[in-house]
Amino acid sequence: MSIQKAIESLKPQFRGQILLPSDKDYEEVRKVYNGMIDKRPGAIARCVDIADVIAAVRVARENELLTAIRGGGHNAGGLGICDGGLVVDLSRMRSVWVDPSTKTVRAEGGCTGSDLDHATHAFGMATPTGTIATTGVAGLTLGGGIGHLSRRYGLTIDNLLGVDMVLADGTYVTADDKQNSDLFWAVRGGGGNFGVVTSFHFRLQPVNVVHAGPTFWSLDQTPLVMKAYREFILQAPEDVSGFFAFLTVPPVPLFPENLHGKKMCAIIWCCTAAPERADQVTKAMRSVGKPALDAVGQMPFPALQSLFDGLYPPGLQWYWRADFFKEISDASIDAHLQNAEKLPTGHSTMHLYPIDGAVHRVGNKDTAFSYRDANWAGVIVGVDPNPSNKEKITNWTKAYFDALHPHSSGGAYVNFMMDEGQDRVRASFRDNYDRLASIKKKYDPTNFFRVNQNIKPA
Ligand SMILES: Cc1cc2nc3c(=O)[nH]c(=O)nc-3n(C[C@H](O)[C@H](O)[C@H](O)COP(=O)(O)OP(=O)(O)OC[C@H]3O[C@@H](n4cnc5c(N)ncnc54)[C@H](O)[C@@H]3O)c2cc1C
């Protein structure tokens, strides 16, 4: 059956909006965050409730349509959209319910980090998510969820109490510690392989105002700063965190004019400790060498979460590569510096997110996320607004990755990867891959959900 006929059969069961390539809004709605992705689905089903999701999945399955699930549309490789098939789009399902009495929150499958932070901050609490608030909670959580609060409160999945989801056969289930616990294990790191999550149930943590901001150093101080950082952060108390970055100082009033356009190494701090203690504990690191800027202060947690949103609006070209790291060796520091000196554009950057502390208190086999023994999740991104610089940012990212990969743990965080083939997916899940493949066979034997970092049914 053609996709048009399939869509005709979906319409009577569907409350939201179904967009076809001939529709006015189609061109705008098919865009995803990464401007490098240019896919043209046969139809986009913009769901407004669970019944819509069930209907869309059933019709897609009966008609054997290639099906993508879209949460926040931020995926690096554009895995929230597909060419020719159906997109089950949850971006209109963004409600959040906080329950202060149980210190938990329910978030619908299309929420962004900003939706979640806004709702929970009103109660002086937060669930750990990522570092850019426009990112979708769904994709981020299903891959693991790494961010400012990881050292203190673990990955996003370590705060996940359960999910409600629509499976490939159209049934609706809850997965948590008590019901479908194998599925609950798999969705904590296994990505969008197992069904469409319509809502997430998270534990909340007492996070309100944080002591945060950047310290910048000139690039030539990189060896000094990186060597001090690798020692500092692994012994720092868990209420202190900071990720390491290479960046070009953006020409915005937030930063002194004399630094605009300068390539720098940096630590972006986020401390949940009381201000005096945070200041005192981080002071030694913030005083290493000669910092060019030290702009750490008090801010509401959502302000930190959305600090970079304006610098990285949707539609830029992004090329990604990533790896986990157990250590920052002297040899890797040489590779870092050589490639940081060649940062190809103002938006391009490299981040090393610390994932020790609370993340290490969960075992590699306790959830599908298999790199708890790593100390950092690294990501290299070539980014630029201009599509004609696509090759430039791609080549830089690949060369940097090639130089650094020999010093890594071998696999990458799935959410920092593009579409890089099956070997890289296996390297990400390591010893957990076979168990994931068995669970995939049980819940999605035909690999209906395959627009993702795909786990093949065993
Ligand atoms: C600028 C930027 C900053 C980022 N920062 C961080 C960070 O700090 N920490 C971090 O951990 N990650 C970060 N990421 C990576 C991010 O976690 C992934 O890109 C993630 O896939 C985004 O989720 P999404 O819902 O926006 O993506 P989408 O493109 O909508 O979907 C991505 C994948 O998730 C699946 N999916 C989406 N929604 C659902 C759903 N409701 N049910 C089932 N499957 C679903 C899709 O099938 C697809 O495979 C960042 C990404 C960007 C672009």
The ligand as an SDF file (V2000), in Angstrom:
LIG
                    3D

 53 58  0  0  0  0  0  0  0  0999 V2000
   23.4990   21.0310   21.0410 C   0  0  0  0  0  0  0  0  0  0  0  0
   23.4250   19.6990   21.6820 C   0  0  0  0  0  0  0  0  0  0  0  0
   23.8600   19.5270   22.9890 C   0  0  0  0  0  0  0  0  0  0  0  0
   23.7950   18.2840   23.6000 C   0  0  0  0  0  0  0  0  0  0  0  0
   24.2230   18.1440   24.8840 N   0  0  0  0  0  0  0  0  0  0  0  0
   24.1000   16.9460   25.5110 C   0  0  0  0  0  0  0  0  0  0  0  0
   24.4540   16.7840   26.8730 C   0  0  0  0  0  0  0  0  0  0  0  0
   24.9060   17.7140   27.5140 O   0  0  0  0  0  0  0  0  0  0  0  0
   24.2890   15.5780   27.4360 N   0  0  0  0  0  0  0  0  0  0  0  0
   23.7910   14.5090   26.7600 C   0  0  0  0  0  0  0  0  0  0  0  0
   23.6370   13.4380   27.3450 O   0  0  0  0  0  0  0  0  0  0  0  0
   23.4550   14.6280   25.4600 N   0  0  0  0  0  0  0  0  0  0  0  0
   23.5990   15.8080   24.8320 C   0  0  0  0  0  0  0  0  0  0  0  0
   23.2780   15.9340   23.5030 N   0  0  0  0  0  0  0  0  0  0  0  0
   22.9430   14.7330   22.7400 C   0  0  0  0  0  0  0  0  0  0  0  0
   21.4840   14.3750   22.8580 C   0  0  0  0  0  0  0  0  0  0  0  0
   21.2990   13.6470   24.0330 O   0  0  0  0  0  0  0  0  0  0  0  0
   21.0790   13.5190   21.6600 C   0  0  0  0  0  0  0  0  0  0  0  0
   21.2240   14.2940   20.4860 O   0  0  0  0  0  0  0  0  0  0  0  0
   19.6520   13.0130   21.7810 C   0  0  0  0  0  0  0  0  0  0  0  0
   19.4490   12.0190   20.8020 O   0  0  0  0  0  0  0  0  0  0  0  0
   18.6480   14.1160   21.6030 C   0  0  0  0  0  0  0  0  0  0  0  0
   17.3630   13.6850   21.8830 O   0  0  0  0  0  0  0  0  0  0  0  0
   16.1240   14.3150   21.0820 P   0  0  0  0  0  0  0  0  0  0  0  0
   14.9020   13.7470   21.6910 O   0  0  0  0  0  0  0  0  0  0  0  0
   16.2800   15.7760   20.9950 O   0  0  0  0  0  0  0  0  0  0  0  0
   16.4530   13.7120   19.6410 O   0  0  0  0  0  0  0  0  0  0  0  0
   15.6120   13.1920   18.4040 P   0  0  0  0  0  0  0  0  0  0  0  0
   16.4250   13.5870   17.2250 O   0  0  0  0  0  0  0  0  0  0  0  0
   14.1890   13.5960   18.4310 O   0  0  0  0  0  0  0  0  0  0  0  0
   15.6900   11.6170   18.6180 O   0  0  0  0  0  0  0  0  0  0  0  0
   16.9010   10.9730   18.8570 C   0  0  0  0  0  0  0  0  0  0  0  0
   16.7580    9.4790   19.0300 C   0  0  0  0  0  0  0  0  0  0  0  0
   15.9470    9.2080   20.1680 O   0  0  0  0  0  0  0  0  0  0  0  0
   14.8210    8.4460   19.8270 C   0  0  0  0  0  0  0  0  0  0  0  0
   13.6390    9.0510   20.4590 N   0  0  0  0  0  0  0  0  0  0  0  0
   13.3190   10.3680   20.5030 C   0  0  0  0  0  0  0  0  0  0  0  0
   12.1770   10.5310   21.1980 N   0  0  0  0  0  0  0  0  0  0  0  0
   11.7740    9.2930   21.5800 C   0  0  0  0  0  0  0  0  0  0  0  0
   10.6760    8.8190   22.3240 C   0  0  0  0  0  0  0  0  0  0  0  0
    9.7450    9.6340   22.8300 N   0  0  0  0  0  0  0  0  0  0  0  0
   10.5670    7.4750   22.5130 N   0  0  0  0  0  0  0  0  0  0  0  0
   11.5170    6.6230   22.0320 C   0  0  0  0  0  0  0  0  0  0  0  0
   12.5720    7.0260   21.3160 N   0  0  0  0  0  0  0  0  0  0  0  0
   12.7050    8.3550   21.1080 C   0  0  0  0  0  0  0  0  0  0  0  0
   14.7130    8.5030   18.3030 C   0  0  0  0  0  0  0  0  0  0  0  0
   14.2730    7.2550   17.8060 O   0  0  0  0  0  0  0  0  0  0  0  0
   16.1080    8.7720   17.8610 C   0  0  0  0  0  0  0  0  0  0  0  0
   16.7930    7.5530   17.6280 O   0  0  0  0  0  0  0  0  0  0  0  0
   23.3000   17.1710   22.8780 C   0  0  0  0  0  0  0  0  0  0  0  0
   22.8630   17.3410   21.5620 C   0  0  0  0  0  0  0  0  0  0  0  0
   22.9260   18.5870   20.9700 C   0  0  0  0  0  0  0  0  0  0  0  0
   22.5000   18.7560   19.5530 C   0  0  0  0  0  0  0  0  0  0  0  0
  1  2  1  0
  2  3  1  0
  2 52  2  0
  3  4  2  0
  4  5  1  0
  4 50  1  0
  5  6  2  0
  6  7  1  0
  6 13  1  0
  7  8  2  0
  7  9  1  0
  9 10  1  0
 10 11  2  0
 10 12  1  0
 12 13  2  0
 13 14  1  0
 14 15  1  0
 14 50  1  0
 15 16  1  0
 16 17  1  0
 16 18  1  0
 18 19  1  0
 18 20  1  0
 20 21  1  0
 20 22  1  0
 22 23  1  0
 23 24  1  0
 24 25  2  0
 24 26  1  0
 24 27  1  0
 27 28  1  0
 28 29  2  0
 28 30  1  0
 28 31  1  0
 31 32  1  0
 32 33  1  0
 33 34  1  0
 33 48  1  0
 34 35  1  0
 35 36  1  0
 35 46  1  0
 36 37  1  0
 36 45  1  0
 37 38  2  0
 38 39  1  0
 39 40  1  0
 39 45  2  0
 40 41  1  0
 40 42  2  0
 42 43  1  0
 43 44  2  0
 44 45  1  0
 46 47  1  0
 46 48  1  0
 48 49  1  0
 50 51  2  0
 51 52  1  0
 52 53  1  0
M  END
$$$$
